[in-house]
């Protein structure tokens, strides 16, 4: 394994892609713009289903009585497949050669297959078909995501990573907002049930266009090293493991991200049912209400991500931003737990967005500095992706038990659910302190 690089380029123990392996030349504005557009396309395609339309589709298929448990199963199983797919596709991307280079084939193939998979989810009349489509969507988007995130250590020098990380992080709320805007334009699902197809495919189709623009307009033809290690089942299984004793910075950064996203995934996975079951809103108005929530979160997130990324690069500090962001998100989750009506929920969602944007501003920059091996950047970034994909499986699996605490009258205990989210956020703030290779 290779040694790491601190935020100013000094060699140190336990990280990754900085130092001699890091790009030296500054990335051009054109490349950064297209990279950010590509990231936007990925999130535009997959986040609207994960946060609103999959929940609506599940209720259409199974009815209101079984919707929460069915959604939990779909989200959990789908994410478990993504956990396998991300390091696999990341390693395959590291080893891919051809006219389009290492990354672009996986980006294009992944986003096109995601569109096809979401078509199955939108039209499948049974839970097994929904599950098959959602699992394929998770695998496909993992291929595009693994190749995209690898381009940061591939192409972006350390001194630009905070800024680029902030821009790419902003695409989570911006992509979600754009997707929810398209979703709420569709006819009312209660009056026109078939509009669910448009709700799935309009954002996914726009995502395909954005990623295709990157693939066509960026002339990246990087090839893998001339000599490659053998890659079989044993090497694949080893790709899921990074020794936390040899690479403690990697382990602590992973833990912090995992805990923060345990809280965030709780809100994203259950906001539709929170609105209908806890706040008493109808499923017909849910897409519009979720759009307003997403708008509030996106505006706050973009503001904090933009300023936070530039400030982080200027000061050379990452850890204070992670700590502050996790604490702010925890405050927002606590407010959601006891929100008596929609306007309060909307305000607390904006607080969560503010914290999440600050987290996104430095997250990828920090991760890129603690990777164990500069020769396996896509694989290692894929392993790190576990920290935000695994919570998408564990949070829904845990949610029914939290909702059942003291529940009465058939309504889940959403206060317990979001208090737990706040606790996860605070724990994520604490976990970042031991990281030694970033200030």
C-alpha positions, 0 to 999 in steps of 0.5 A: 500500500502507498502512503498518504498525502496531507492537505498541503501535499506532505507525505504521511501515513495512511492515506492515498492519492495526494503526493506524487500520484496526485495530478499537478496541472490545474483542471480547466474550467471546461473539464470541471463544468462537464464533470459537474454536469455529469454528476448532476445527471447521475443524481437527477436520474436516481435520486427522485425515485429513491426519495419520492417516486419509488414510495409512490409506486410501492403504494400503488402496487401493495396498498397503504397497509404494507407500503412501509415494509415493502419499501424497506425491503426494496431499498435494503436489497437494492442498496446491498447489490449496489454495495457489491457493484460499486467496488466491482465496477470501480476496479473494472474501470481502473483496468479498462482500456480502449478508445474512450479511456478508463472512465467514460464507457462505464459512465455511459453504459451505467446511465443508459442501463439505469434508464432501462431499469427504471422503466421496469420499476415504473411499469412492473405490476408486481413487487418482484418486478419492482425489486428486479428493476430497482436492483438493476438500477442500483447496480447500473448507477453504481457503475456510472458513479464509481467511474465519476468519483474516480475522476477527482483523484485522477484529474483534480489536484489537491489544491482544487479538490475542495472547490470541485468537491463542493460543486459536485456535492451541490449536485445532490440537492440540485439534481434532486430539486430538478428531478422533483420539479419534473415529477411534480409537473406530471398529472395528479397520481390519484386522478391519473395513476399512469402518470407514475411512468412520466415521474420516473422517466422524465428525470432519468431521460434528462440524466442520460442526456447530461452524462452523454454530454460529458462522455462526448465532449470530454476527450479523456483517454487515460489508460490503465497501467501497462502491468496489471495485477491478476484480478479474480474472485480472491482479489474481488473479495479483498476489494471490500476491505481496507485495514483500519489499523494500517489506514486509520484515517480512512477508517475514521473518515468512513465512520463519519460519513456512514453515521452522517448518512444514516441520519440523512437516509432516514429523511430521504427514505421516509419523507413521503410517508412522514407527510401522509401519515404524520402530517396528514397530507394526501398522496396526490399533493405529496410530489408538490410538497416534496418539491418545496422541501427539496427546493428549501434544502437545495437553496440552503445546501448550494449556498453552504457548499459553494462557500464552504468548499472555497473556504476549505481550500483557502484555509486548508482545513477539512475537519471543522467543516465536517464537524459543523455540518454534522452538528447542524444536520442533527439540529435539523433532524431534532426539529423534524422529530417534533414538527407539528405542521408542514411549515415547521418541517419545511424550515427544519429541512432547510436547516438539514440542507444547510448542514448537508451542503457544508458536509458535501463541500469538503467530503470528497476532498477529504476522502481523496486525501485518505485513500490507501492506494493511488493505483486503485482510486476507483476501487477505493472510492467505491469502497468509500461509497459504502459509507453512504450507500450502506445507510440507504439499506440499514436506515430503512431496515431499522426504521420500522422498529423505530416507528413501532416504539410506542406507536398508537392508532396505526401511525408510526412514531416519527419522533423516535425515527428522527431523534435517532437520525439526530443522534447519528448525525452527532456521532458522525461529527465526533468520528471525524476528530481522530483523522490525522492527515487532514486538518 
